Each structure stands twice: as C-alpha cells, then as structure tokens.
Amino acid sequence: MVFMALFSFRFSEELLGLVGRWTVAHYVKVFTSEGIYLRILVKTIVIAVVATAACLLVGYPFAYFIANASRRWQSVLLTLVIMPFWTSYLLRVYAWTAILGDRGLINEALRFFGVTDQPLSFLLFNVFSEIVVFVYLYIPYTVLAIYASLEKMDRSLVLAAMDLGATPVQTFLRIVLPQTLPGVYASIVFVFIPILGEYVTPTLVGGMSGVLITNLLVNQIHALEFGFGAAIAFVMATFVLMLLLGLRRSVDLERLYVA
Amino acid sequence: MSPERFPRRSPRWALRLPRLLLALYGLLGFVFLYLPIAVLIVFSFNSSAVITFPLQHFTLSWYRELREDFVLLGAVRNSIVVTAVTTVGATLVGTAAAFPLVRTGFRMKRMVNLFLLLPIVIPGILTGIALLILFVPVLNLTLSLNTVIAGQIVLAGPFVVLVVASRLYGFNQQLEAAAMDLGATPWRTFWHVTFPLILPGVLAGALITFTLTFDEFIVTFFTIGPESTLPMYIWSLVKFGVTPKLNALASIIVVLTLGTLLTANSLLRRRAR
C-alpha cells in the first residue's frame, strides 16, 4: 500500500515540478524551440528502433542455436548469456572504447594484418558505436525472450510442414516465426524502451553526433531547470506509456515478468 | 528435425552444414558478449594507464593501487550498506504489498497492477528524475545515502512484489484454513505455514534486489548527495577515461561472480543428489 502512494506520486510529481506558476510553457518549449528537442527525441526513437531491429536480427539465430543444443548445454549456454549482467554495467560500456577506438582492438588488428594503414575513425564516438553498444547491452534480453518462445513451440508442427513439402524458408516464416512473436514483442518491451532511456551509452561512446534526448534531459536537470526537465521526462514517459498500452493487446505484461 | 526422415538426396555434409553454421554463429555471439569483459581483464594487467593497444608490459600494480584507494574503499562500503538496507527494505515492503494484491479483490486491481509494474518498465532515468523532483523541490529533503536507499526500494520493490505474488497465486489457501482449524493463531499460521511456502519467492526477490541495487547507476545518479557508491565512483573515473584501477576492479568482480555461480551450482547439485 505504501507503494501505491509512492507510485501515484511518481506521475503527479513530474507535473508538480511545474508548480509556482501552472504553466504549459515548458511543454511548448519541448515541441518548439527551433525544433531541437523534438528532433533529438525523434532521432532517439529512430536509433532505438534500429538497435532493437538489430538485436532481433542478430539475436534470433543465436536463440535458435541455444534452443537446438542438448538439454545439458542449454542451461550452460543460458547462464553464459546472462553472466555479463553481473559485471559492472558502466565498465562494460566503457570497454567498447578500447575495442572500437583509433588505437583500439579492431583498428590495431586491421593494421597488424596490413588491411589498413590509417585507423578507421568511424568506429567510435558516433551513432554507429552507440548502436553497437546498445545491441551488446540488450541482446541477452532478446535471446532469452525468443529462446523462451522457441522452447514452448510445438516442434511437431515444423516436421509436419516439412513433410507437407514446405521449404525451410516457408516453414520458418509461416510456422516458426508466428509462434515466436510473443518473444519478439517481449523483446520490444525489454530492449526498445530501456534504450530510449539510455544515458550512459550516448555519453561514453556516442560522441557529438550520438547525442540523445537523455543527454539534453540530464543537462536541464544539472542546470536545475527542473520544470523544463520534468516536461521532457513527462513527454518521454507518455510515449512509453502509450506504447505499453498499445502492446497490452498483444502481450500480457504481468505474464512476461513473472516468467 | 532428424535428417533421417527425409529422402537422402543431398550428401551428409550438406545436411550438417546448417548446424555447423549455426554453431559457428553461436560461438561468434559469445565472443561478442564476452569481448569487452576479456578486454577489461587483459588491460588490468597492462602497465599503460590508458586502454589503447598495443599492450605494454605485464604488471600487478593496478591491483595494488586498488587496496590503497580510500575513496574506492569508502564507495564500496557505501554500496554494501545501501545494497543491504535496500534488500531488506524492498523485500519486506514488496512481500507485504504482494498479499493484498493477490488475496483481496478490489476494483481497479488491473490498474493498480499496471502501475506497480511501471517502475520496472519505465526507463530508470525517468524514475530517477521523478524521485529527484519528489525529494528536492517537493519534499525538501537533503540528498544523501538515505534518499538513495529510498529510491532503490522504489525501483526494486516491484520485482519483489512480482516474484512473491507469483508464489502466492499458486498457493493452496486451505492449508492456512487447516492450520487455523487445528488451533494455530494467525501469527503461528503465518510463520509455520504461509511463510515457508512463499519463502522461495521472497528469497528470489531478495536476490534480484541485491544484484539490481549493487550495480545500479542511473537512479542513484539522481538521488545521491555528496557520498559515493561504487557505480558513482566508477562513473567519475570513466568519464575522464583513465581507469586502469577500474579494470582491475572489474576483473575481481568477474572472478567473484564466477566463483559464486560455480559454488552455488555445485551446492545445488550436491543437494539434488
């Protein structure tokens, strides 16, 4: 019950930040002010979409690989997928500067093998590195969610489809994929939404071009512009809420978390 | 999908090839997941202060420096305190909140459930800012480790509610009725019947809270005062990019985690036998 009070607060108090004068000026500013906030917000959403799609594309075969392993191996592999979560999140992000940087692992390896003589500087401090790190951070969720739905899938349907002459591609698109859609939706909740709120990654590896809405948000808060910060936060929260309500039809959130 | 079921038109290797590719892909996936951690460990033994290649020579000095860094030790101590208090607090509050949610039927229950889940789904940065605005302009509190703990409880509590609630849903309430019929007081019934049955859920909740809180950055970032916790200390160094000590720290954490996992695993196996 204590919780309820706290949580009802959570949403009203974002508005309370605006007291003094009740005003919508902050909201007007979010949506106008030379369009910068709106533009960055849209950019954040686009990057999150791309990163989520990449997670799904890369993670799907990975989950398939785990689901196809023997029982014993499956539990080992799943533990290995989750393990990175238990090391410092900040340091895991930071380590990527040592991999993608001008004198990082990839560039030094390329030079060693004589592929390049100039370091490829497009690897770090831009949108590319940002997306790579997003995928790195959130792909375990995708793998777990898709693995779970692959596990539940009725394998005999696959055999039946093949027996009836379906090609592997047809079988995948019409039998496997529809049955694993819950996993795909689940990974949207666990990947897309957290990425919208990522602050560390754009700060550490995003560079100038990788500035996201969270960076603007934190700047406002640090400048003690609570009202304006709260307005940005509230716009983001509304977007997330609408997305969740939209997804509610296709995913049962409670199920998702308990499982 | 055993290949034997299909007419064998293609040679064996052609049937094996997809599996081989899949295994190769899986291997690459794990390389991707572990490369950053491997890099941290390698650099923790490297004498250069910045993490760039080529490697310099082998050294243990970063590990030595860790031991003498009082700021770090203080941050670790703070982290332990925050995590311990949060774990106890979130577990108590979350368990208590799970009961009315499962046992009583009231209107708007679905709505309440949804709101309860929000702090889990909503990005942490929003929760952090909401808490900051609640603590500072609204409640006029001074930011300290106490506000950090309060924030962490808000963040972790819902996870405890979820795991305990799932335990309560599969709970046979006739057991409680039986205990009461046999003359047990409500208090005794709780400790001897209810509590042992939900204990796995409570423990799981505590474990989740512990792992979540110890490494939590973004909510702490907004709710902390002049003190420092381990993630805040790491952040202060990582921003400037000179972190050889941190590599050593990360390596120690990896080894500890791995050790804990392996021991837990072997203990569980022994118990299963």
Contacts between the chains, C-beta under 8 A, distances in Angstrom:
chain1	res1	chain2	res2	distance
A	1	B	97	6.7
A	1	B	100	6.7
A	2	B	93	6.0
A	2	B	97	7.2
A	3	B	93	6.8
A	3	B	97	5.1
A	3	B	116	6.6
A	3	B	154	8.0
A	3	B	157	6.0
A	3	B	158	7.6
A	3	B	161	7.4
A	4	B	112	6.6
A	4	B	115	7.4
A	4	B	116	8.0
A	6	B	154	5.8
A	7	B	115	5.0
A	7	B	116	6.8
A	7	B	118	6.7
A	7	B	119	7.1
A	8	B	115	7.4
A	9	B	134	6.1
A	10	B	118	7.5
A	10	B	119	7.3
A	10	B	127	7.3
A	10	B	130	4.9
A	10	B	131	7.9
A	10	B	134	7.5
A	10	B	154	7.9
A	11	B	130	7.8
A	13	B	130	6.1
A	13	B	133	5.5
A	13	B	134	4.7
A	13	B	138	5.7
A	14	B	129	7.7
A	14	B	130	5.5
A	14	B	133	6.5
A	16	B	133	6.9
A	16	B	137	7.6
A	16	B	138	5.5
A	17	B	133	4.6
A	17	B	137	6.4
A	17	B	138	8.0
A	58	B	29	7.5
A	61	B	22	6.8
A	61	B	25	5.4
A	62	B	25	6.8
A	62	B	26	6.2
A	62	B	29	4.4
A	64	B	22	6.8
A	65	B	22	4.9
A	65	B	23	6.8
A	65	B	25	6.0
A	65	B	26	3.7
A	65	B	29	7.3
A	66	B	26	7.0
A	68	B	19	7.6
A	68	B	22	6.7
A	77	B	26	7.6
A	79	B	261	7.1
A	80	B	30	6.3
A	80	B	33	7.6
A	81	B	33	6.9
A	83	B	257	7.2
A	83	B	258	7.7
A	83	B	261	7.4
A	84	B	33	5.6
A	84	B	34	7.1
A	84	B	36	8.0
A	84	B	37	6.4
A	85	B	211	7.7
A	86	B	211	6.7
A	86	B	215	7.9
A	86	B	253	7.7
A	86	B	257	4.3
A	86	B	261	8.0
A	87	B	37	5.8
A	87	B	40	7.9
A	87	B	250	6.1
A	87	B	253	5.6
A	87	B	254	5.4
A	87	B	257	6.7
A	88	B	215	6.0
A	88	B	230	7.9
A	88	B	231	7.1
A	88	B	234	6.1
A	88	B	249	7.7
A	88	B	250	5.6
A	88	B	253	6.2
A	89	B	215	5.6
A	89	B	217	6.4
A	89	B	231	7.6
A	90	B	217	6.0
A	90	B	231	6.0
A	90	B	234	4.8
A	90	B	235	5.8
A	90	B	238	5.6
A	91	B	40	6.0
A	91	B	234	6.3
A	91	B	238	7.2
A	91	B	243	7.8
A	91	B	246	6.0
A	91	B	247	7.7
A	91	B	249	7.9
A	91	B	250	4.6
A	92	B	36	5.2
A	92	B	37	6.9
A	92	B	40	8.0
A	94	B	238	4.8
A	94	B	243	6.8
A	94	B	246	7.8
A	95	B	35	8.0
A	95	B	36	3.5
A	95	B	37	7.1
A	95	B	39	4.9
A	95	B	40	5.1
A	95	B	51	7.7
A	96	B	36	5.9
A	97	B	51	7.0
A	97	B	241	7.3
A	98	B	36	8.0
A	98	B	39	5.0
A	98	B	43	6.6
A	98	B	51	4.0
A	98	B	52	7.0
A	98	B	53	7.8
A	99	B	35	6.4
A	99	B	36	6.6
A	99	B	39	6.0
A	101	B	52	6.4
A	102	B	52	7.9
A	103	B	52	3.7
A	103	B	53	5.7
A	104	B	52	6.8
A	104	B	53	6.5
A	105	B	35	7.8
A	105	B	39	6.6
A	105	B	53	6.2
A	107	B	53	7.9
A	108	B	53	3.9
A	108	B	54	6.3
A	136	B	32	6.7
A	136	B	33	7.4
A	136	B	36	7.1
A	139	B	32	7.8
A	139	B	33	7.5
A	140	B	33	7.4
A	143	B	29	8.0
A	155	B	1	7.9
A	158	B	1	6.6
A	159	B	1	6.6
A	159	B	5	7.1
A	162	B	1	7.3
A	162	B	6	7.4
A	163	B	5	7.7
A	189	B	121	6.4
A	193	B	121	6.1
A	193	B	122	7.6
A	193	B	123	6.3
A	194	B	123	5.8
A	194	B	124	7.9
A	196	B	123	5.8
A	197	B	122	7.6
A	197	B	123	2.0
A	197	B	124	6.1
A	197	B	125	4.4
A	197	B	126	6.2
A	197	B	218	7.7
A	198	B	123	7.6
A	198	B	125	8.0
A	199	B	125	5.4
A	199	B	218	6.1
A	200	B	217	6.7
A	200	B	218	7.3
A	200	B	235	7.9
A	203	B	239	7.6
A	204	B	238	6.7
A	204	B	239	7.8
A	214	B	125	5.5
A	217	B	125	6.9
A	217	B	129	7.1
A	218	B	125	7.6
A	221	B	129	6.1
A	221	B	132	6.9
A	221	B	222	7.2
A	226	B	132	8.0
A	226	B	133	5.7
A	226	B	136	7.8
A	226	B	137	5.8
A	229	B	129	6.2
A	230	B	129	7.0
A	230	B	133	5.8
A	233	B	125	7.8
A	233	B	126	5.2
A	233	B	129	4.9
A	233	B	130	7.0
A	236	B	123	7.4
A	236	B	126	6.1
A	237	B	122	6.3
A	237	B	126	5.3
A	240	B	121	7.2
A	240	B	122	5.9
A	240	B	123	7.1
A	240	B	126	7.7
A	241	B	118	8.0
A	244	B	121	6.3
A	253	B	114	7.3
A	253	B	117	5.7
A	253	B	121	7.3
A	254	B	113	6.3
A	254	B	117	6.9
A	254	B	162	7.8
A	257	B	117	6.7
A	257	B	120	6.6
A	257	B	162	5.2
A	258	B	162	5.8
A	258	B	163	7.4
A	258	B	165	7.5
A	258	B	166	4.3
